[in-house]
Amino acid sequence: MTVLLRKDPDPAEAQVIEYARATSYLPFMARTPAGTPHDPRGAERFNEERATYTVASAQPDLEAGVTAIRETVKTLKPRPGVYRMLDARGEVLYVGKARSLKARVANYTQVKQLTNRLQRMVSQCRSMEIVVTNSEAEALLLEAQLVKRFRPPFNVLLRDDKSFPFILLRAEHDFPRIMKHRGARRAKGNYYGPFASAGSVNTTINALQKLFLLRSCTDSFFSRRDRPCLLYQIKRCSAPCVDRISKEDYSALVGQAKDFLAGKSSKVQQDLETEMAKAAEDLDFETAAILRDRLRAATFIQGSQAINAQGVGDADVFALASKGGQVGIQSFFIRGGQNWGHRAFFPTHTKDVEEAEILSDVILQFYEEVPPPPTVLVDRILPEAELMEQALSELAGRKVVLSVPQRGDRRKLMEQAQRNAVEALERRLAESGTKAKIQRELAEFLELDGLPQRIEVYDNSHIQGSKAVGAMVVAGPEGFIKNQYRKFNIREAQTNDDFGMMREVMRRRFRKLAEGERDEDVTASDRGTHHDNWPDLVLIDGGKGQMSSVRDTLEEMGIEDVPLIAIAKGPHHGRDGREVFHFPDGREKTLPTNSPLLFYLQNLRDEVHRYVIGAHRAKRSRAISASPLDEIPGIGPARKRALLLHFGTASKVRAAALEDLQRAPGVSDAVARKIYDFYHAGG
């Protein structure tokens, strides 16, 4: 049963319902009459629907929040599920799970028993969304998924958007390929990981190529070879593409690789030693030398494991350290008794949250992207550990055990993880101190009202006006926010008009924000609390002309409170670090050539250079590889290939007579007529 007090379900609800159906959930959505619909597209959609819904006050109001929650409680039953608290603008404030939704949500109406943090959350709440699940374990998994998607300000967040790399041994070919893999695991084969970084994967694959001589080339490259490639010459591939190894012998190498990656490295080494000794006895010294090199590769892989994890099997290790209000979590990834890397996490929104609860939330969010191993080692007893085990077991499709090691090798491994957590946190605090100092200097130098939380940097790239592209990169206190970068294909500006290009980019970037925000009278000081992506600083790559263009464009749109700065190369085009900073009122400033703040601003500019030039080159490459036949409607890739194979070039297709087109293989009379008419219309 689904109850939605609105006309159309928004995309976020559609995703939840789709997830619920896929996992046999019975979704039940509830809203307060004064609630506003959540929509990740933000202000534009909100304004379209505001005539249909009553909008509550945007100001925090504890009584209004409690009233909205009480209205929701009336519709709930004592069943497990997930609840989302929304503010007056429909933004998600908090995602929580409950064994009994009615009892859990009702607790928020007992204001005196809530912490200050929860009181602030309740004061901003204006509506709620509910999803009923079949069990509390399913609710726990759904909660982690929604937290990862919406990143609410009152949930503990795992700030790591990078996907983890894996080693993939493909299984859809007679000669399986070994490769690095990121993202969804759709391809058939054996996945080994996660690895902490792409560098650790590349190093391991290089060593595995020396050890097992498995191919790493693509299937298309494999099928085109008529002689061995360089990897065969340097003894990193057995050249199955040209039959230098039989299918049976290659399968034996694949089996050894699987054993090695599964933790049976000792058996593999023993087999190699036996084969090497036999080759030496038979005076086959060339084969013995190859086996010796493979043994050295195996020794290198094992020797590169800086952490002794023998006897642990497949496990992930998590240890937490806290200091100065900051929390750091160190993780080790152990597979087959081998250390496949480690990574430190620094979750946010951890104030007034118990450390054990922080660790639980981080682990659940982490395993939304990575399959859980059979064992998860933690440094403390976690709340609802049995429930977490049940949820992770459902996620993995096999039993997963949470364990706090007390003695032996696992305890030593945990102690090492704890030491690494403390050291990583101390480094983080030291770096944060340096970053905070630079942020303060930035605010002072550029005369900002406060420390910028979101900096947007803009640049354009083109060749004499052609293939013009604009770009925006985003930086925050923790560094670049790459999932918010944006490219703009320039469509309106005239050729070689750099200023016009910048005006077009600004109009397209700020138009929707201006239309939505100005209608609601949201001030600059309010914006940072609503995830609406208003910048605290706009940095433009350019000089006075670019500054004037951007300033005038924003003023025409009614935007006057966004700080603007243009950074221009000095008289020697930036080679000496004498950049000039242009202010909207015409003033100019410079920084000493050895200033850390100058290096920081140069880094921002260089990043937008890198991004926009890459976008421009990609657009130019697509244009070079494009064919005039692409313009003909109804001509797909297969017919295009047939035409080019038959006529040789696109110009010959254009000049061909109708009879010649009709004789081309794979081209019907109707298609031939369409092609002929396209080129000869009006002729």
VENPEMO-V177732 format. One record per residue. N is the residue number from 1. RES is the residue in one letter. PHI is phi in whole degrees, 0 to 359 (none if undefined). PSI is psi in whole degrees, -180 to 180 (none if undefined). Layout:
n: <N:N>
res: <RES:RES>
phi: <PHI:PHI>
psi: <PSI:PSI>
This chain:
n: <1:2:3:4:5:6:7:8:9:10:11:12:13:14:15:16:17:18:19:20:21:22:23:24:25:26:27:28:29:30:31:32:33:34:35:36:37:38:39:40:41:42:43:44:45:46:47:48:49:50:51:52:53:54:55:56:57:58:59:60:61:62:63:64:65:66:67:68:69:70:71:72:73:74:75:76:77:78:79:80:81:82:83:84:85:86:87:88:89:90:91:92:93:94:95:96:97:98:99:100:101:102:103:104:105:106:107:108:109:110:111:112:113:114:115:116:117:118:119:120:121:122:123:124:125:126:127:128:129:130:131:132:133:134:135:136:137:138:139:140:141:142:143:144:145:146:147:148:149:150:151:152:153:154:155:156:157:158:159:160:161:162:163:164:165:166:167:168:169:170:171:172:173:174:175:176:177:178:179:180:181:182:183:184:185:186:187:188:189:190:191:192:193:194:195:196:197:198:199:200:201:202:203:204:205:206:207:208:209:210:211:212:213:214:215:216:217:218:219:220:221:222:223:224:225:226:227:228:229:230:231:232:233:234:235:236:237:238:239:240:241:242:243:244:245:246:247:248:249:250:251:252:253:254:255:256:257:258:259:260:261:262:263:264:265:266:267:268:269:270:271:272:273:274:275:276:277:278:279:280:281:282:283:284:285:286:287:288:289:290:291:292:293:294:295:296:297:298:299:300:301:302:303:304:305:306:307:308:309:310:311:312:313:314:315:316:317:318:319:320:321:322:323:324:325:326:327:328:329:330:331:332:333:334:335:336:337:338:339:340:341:342:343:344:345:346:347:348:349:350:351:352:353:354:355:356:357:358:359:360:361:362:363:364:365:366:367:368:369:370:371:372:373:374:375:376:377:378:379:380:381:382:383:384:385:386:387:388:389:390:391:392:393:394:395:396:397:398:399:400:401:402:403:404:405:406:407:408:409:410:411:412:413:414:415:416:417:418:419:420:421:422:423:424:425:426:427:428:429:430:431:432:433:434:435:436:437:438:439:440:441:442:443:444:445:446:447:448:449:450:451:452:453:454:455:456:457:458:459:460:461:462:463:464:465:466:467:468:469:470:471:472:473:474:475:476:477:478:479:480:481:482:483:484:485:486:487:488:489:490:491:492:493:494:495:496:497:498:499:500:501:502:503:504:505:506:507:508:509:510:511:512:513:514:515:516:517:518:519:520:521:522:523:524:525:526:527:528:529:530:531:532:533:534:535:536:537:538:539:540:541:542:543:544:545:546:547:548:549:550:551:552:553:554:555:556:557:558:559:560:561:562:563:564:565:566:567:568:569:570:571:572:573:574:575:576:577:578:579:580:581:582:583:584:585:586:587:588:589:590:591:592:593:594:595:596:597:598:599:600:601:602:603:604:605:606:607:608:609:610:611:612:613:614:615:616:617:618:619:620:621:622:623:624:625:626:627:628:629:630:631:632:633:634:635:636:637:638:639:640:641:642:643:644:645:646:647:648:649:650:651:652:653:654:655:656:657:658:659:660:661:662:663:664:665:666:667:668:669:670:671:672:673:674:675:676:677:678:679:680:681:682:683>
res: <M:T:V:L:L:R:K:D:P:D:P:A:E:A:Q:V:I:E:Y:A:R:A:T:S:Y:L:P:F:M:A:R:T:P:A:G:T:P:H:D:P:R:G:A:E:R:F:N:E:E:R:A:T:Y:T:V:A:S:A:Q:P:D:L:E:A:G:V:T:A:I:R:E:T:V:K:T:L:K:P:R:P:G:V:Y:R:M:L:D:A:R:G:E:V:L:Y:V:G:K:A:R:S:L:K:A:R:V:A:N:Y:T:Q:V:K:Q:L:T:N:R:L:Q:R:M:V:S:Q:C:R:S:M:E:I:V:V:T:N:S:E:A:E:A:L:L:L:E:A:Q:L:V:K:R:F:R:P:P:F:N:V:L:L:R:D:D:K:S:F:P:F:I:L:L:R:A:E:H:D:F:P:R:I:M:K:H:R:G:A:R:R:A:K:G:N:Y:Y:G:P:F:A:S:A:G:S:V:N:T:T:I:N:A:L:Q:K:L:F:L:L:R:S:C:T:D:S:F:F:S:R:R:D:R:P:C:L:L:Y:Q:I:K:R:C:S:A:P:C:V:D:R:I:S:K:E:D:Y:S:A:L:V:G:Q:A:K:D:F:L:A:G:K:S:S:K:V:Q:Q:D:L:E:T:E:M:A:K:A:A:E:D:L:D:F:E:T:A:A:I:L:R:D:R:L:R:A:A:T:F:I:Q:G:S:Q:A:I:N:A:Q:G:V:G:D:A:D:V:F:A:L:A:S:K:G:G:Q:V:G:I:Q:S:F:F:I:R:G:G:Q:N:W:G:H:R:A:F:F:P:T:H:T:K:D:V:E:E:A:E:I:L:S:D:V:I:L:Q:F:Y:E:E:V:P:P:P:P:T:V:L:V:D:R:I:L:P:E:A:E:L:M:E:Q:A:L:S:E:L:A:G:R:K:V:V:L:S:V:P:Q:R:G:D:R:R:K:L:M:E:Q:A:Q:R:N:A:V:E:A:L:E:R:R:L:A:E:S:G:T:K:A:K:I:Q:R:E:L:A:E:F:L:E:L:D:G:L:P:Q:R:I:E:V:Y:D:N:S:H:I:Q:G:S:K:A:V:G:A:M:V:V:A:G:P:E:G:F:I:K:N:Q:Y:R:K:F:N:I:R:E:A:Q:T:N:D:D:F:G:M:M:R:E:V:M:R:R:R:F:R:K:L:A:E:G:E:R:D:E:D:V:T:A:S:D:R:G:T:H:H:D:N:W:P:D:L:V:L:I:D:G:G:K:G:Q:M:S:S:V:R:D:T:L:E:E:M:G:I:E:D:V:P:L:I:A:I:A:K:G:P:H:H:G:R:D:G:R:E:V:F:H:F:P:D:G:R:E:K:T:L:P:T:N:S:P:L:L:F:Y:L:Q:N:L:R:D:E:V:H:R:Y:V:I:G:A:H:R:A:K:R:S:R:A:I:S:A:S:P:L:D:E:I:P:G:I:G:P:A:R:K:R:A:L:L:L:H:F:G:T:A:S:K:V:R:A:A:A:L:E:D:L:Q:R:A:P:G:V:S:D:A:V:A:R:K:I:Y:D:F:Y:H:A:G:G>
phi: <none:233:239:236:273:195:281:231:291:279:302:297:294:300:294:295:296:298:296:295:295:295:248:64:285:248:285:222:263:227:222:280:301:271:288:243:289:277:211:295:286:82:295:297:294:299:294:295:256:294:289:270:240:280:258:285:298:280:279:303:212:297:295:294:295:297:298:297:292:298:297:290:302:299:266:267:236:284:234:289:173:234:237:237:266:241:272:294:264:85:281:284:270:201:240:222:242:209:286:232:301:299:290:293:291:298:301:288:275:272:299:295:270:268:288:300:299:290:296:298:295:297:295:267:287:233:197:221:238:236:233:274:243:282:208:291:296:296:297:297:293:294:301:298:295:290:296:297:283:266:49:291:287:253:258:294:242:274:276:205:269:281:282:271:279:232:263:243:253:297:236:255:210:296:238:304:259:256:203:274:220:232:90:297:266:267:291:283:153:257:257:232:160:278:259:288:206:295:298:293:294:299:298:294:296:300:292:293:296:294:280:242:58:274:286:237:281:288:296:293:296:301:287:267:286:237:207:296:271:297:299:291:295:263:62:240:205:268:54:292:296:238:62:280:215:283:297:294:294:294:298:296:295:298:298:296:297:297:298:296:289:273:103:264:291:297:297:297:297:298:297:294:298:296:296:295:297:294:297:294:297:277:64:268:289:294:295:299:293:297:295:299:297:293:297:297:296:297:296:297:299:290:289:282:281:286:241:279:235:299:85:274:77:261:200:247:241:232:227:247:227:224:193:58:80:254:234:234:235:260:236:245:249:250:228:62:76:249:278:259:116:215:213:259:243:230:294:248:60:259:295:65:245:298:299:297:291:300:297:299:297:296:298:295:291:299:279:290:254:235:292:290:280:297:231:239:264:232:264:202:286:262:294:55:298:297:294:296:301:296:293:292:295:296:294:275:78:200:288:237:244:268:218:252:295:246:204:76:298:294:293:298:296:294:298:294:296:296:298:295:296:296:294:296:293:296:297:297:296:295:295:296:298:294:296:298:297:295:297:295:296:297:297:289:294:267:61:272:287:203:289:287:266:219:247:249:241:236:201:237:214:195:241:49:89:270:53:287:222:254:213:231:246:236:230:231:301:264:125:287:252:289:283:246:297:213:249:232:282:290:241:257:294:285:303:64:265:300:293:296:298:293:297:296:298:295:297:288:286:256:299:294:297:296:296:284:287:293:294:259:55:274:278:298:289:275:293:297:268:239:56:262:66:285:283:271:204:249:251:248:277:160:246:298:296:296:298:298:298:293:300:294:296:292:296:298:272:81:253:232:247:262:298:239:217:249:247:243:295:286:298:251:57:82:288:254:74:264:292:247:254:259:261:300:273:97:290:231:224:227:236:302:293:254:283:301:295:298:299:296:292:297:296:299:295:296:293:290:301:300:290:287:293:298:295:294:296:297:294:294:296:297:292:294:276:288:239:303:293:297:283:280:294:87:257:269:300:295:292:296:297:298:295:292:294:282:263:100:222:292:294:289:296:295:274:290:283:300:295:294:295:292:276:292:295:80:242:281:299:295:292:299:297:296:293:297:294:298:273:243:297:78:276>
psi: <135:128:114:117:64:174:-49:138:139:170:-37:-42:-39:-39:-41:-44:-40:-44:-40:-42:-40:-26:18:29:157:95:141:110:137:142:153:154:-30:5:155:144:141:136:121:-15:-12:-137:-35:-50:-37:-43:-34:-30:-1:-23:-21:-28:149:128:124:166:142:-11:141:132:109:-42:-41:-37:-44:-40:-44:-40:-41:-38:-37:-40:-33:-27:-5:159:161:67:156:152:-169:139:147:129:132:147:-172:-21:3:6:143:122:-39:143:128:160:161:147:-39:107:-42:-46:-42:-46:-35:-28:-29:-13:-11:78:-39:-23:-2:150:168:-39:-46:-33:-40:-40:-47:-37:-25:-12:134:-12:168:152:137:137:120:135:172:-25:165:-32:-41:-38:-39:-43:-42:-37:-47:-39:-44:-34:-42:-36:-48:-21:62:151:-16:7:149:129:135:105:77:99:-2:136:152:138:151:162:129:129:100:150:12:28:152:-29:88:147:143:134:164:143:137:158:-160:141:73:-31:145:137:-172:126:136:123:-167:157:153:-27:162:-33:-42:-34:-47:-42:-43:-41:-42:-42:-38:-34:-42:-34:-43:-5:36:147:150:2:162:163:-37:-41:-41:-44:-20:-8:140:-1:158:150:-176:-33:-32:-39:-34:15:45:7:148:6:55:-17:-26:26:34:-7:143:163:-38:-45:-37:-39:-36:-39:-41:-42:-40:-41:-42:-42:-43:-46:-21:2:3:49:-34:-42:-42:-44:-41:-42:-40:-42:-41:-45:-40:-43:-41:-42:-38:-40:-35:5:23:75:-26:-46:-40:-38:-40:-44:-36:-45:-37:-38:-39:-39:-41:-41:-37:-44:-45:-38:-22:-7:104:-10:131:111:25:138:-4:-30:-136:117:153:143:131:128:140:141:147:145:134:33:0:152:134:140:123:134:139:140:109:124:123:32:6:141:117:24:171:156:144:137:146:86:156:173:42:-1:136:21:135:144:-41:-37:-38:-47:-40:-47:-42:-43:-44:-41:-36:-44:4:-26:-22:135:134:143:174:-28:134:115:130:161:6:161:129:147:141:44:-41:-40:-40:-42:-43:-43:-44:-33:-41:-38:-41:-20:17:174:133:132:130:132:142:102:140:-25:170:-160:-36:-36:-41:-40:-40:-41:-39:-40:-40:-42:-42:-35:-43:-46:-40:-40:-40:-40:-40:-44:-39:-44:-39:-37:-42:-44:-41:-39:-43:-39:-41:-43:-37:-47:-39:-45:-41:5:47:157:-27:-177:130:128:-21:117:127:131:133:146:161:158:138:169:105:39:-13:152:42:137:137:159:150:127:154:135:147:-173:-27:0:-163:141:85:-23:0:8:155:142:149:117:116:124:-28:-34:149:162:135:15:86:-40:-42:-38:-43:-37:-42:-43:-44:-41:-44:-31:-41:-6:-51:-40:-43:-43:-42:-47:-40:-32:-27:5:42:122:168:-34:-22:-19:-37:-16:-1:10:36:6:29:133:148:-16:134:120:124:133:107:-173:-144:-40:-47:-40:-46:-41:-47:-45:-47:-37:-45:-37:-38:-30:1:19:113:-2:18:118:133:138:136:135:119:145:150:-169:-22:30:38:0:-23:7:19:58:148:132:121:131:159:-29:8:-10:156:145:157:167:154:148:-18:18:129:-33:-39:-43:-39:-46:-37:-37:-41:-46:-42:-34:-42:-33:-50:-44:-44:-36:-39:-41:-40:-43:-39:-41:-40:-40:-40:-38:-37:-40:-4:156:145:-24:-20:-23:-17:120:138:3:109:-178:-39:-48:-35:-43:-42:-42:-44:-38:-35:-45:-23:-50:162:-32:-35:-32:-42:-37:-6:147:163:-39:-38:-39:-38:-25:-8:138:138:7:118:170:-40:-42:-40:-42:-39:-43:-44:-45:-33:-41:-20:16:129:5:none>
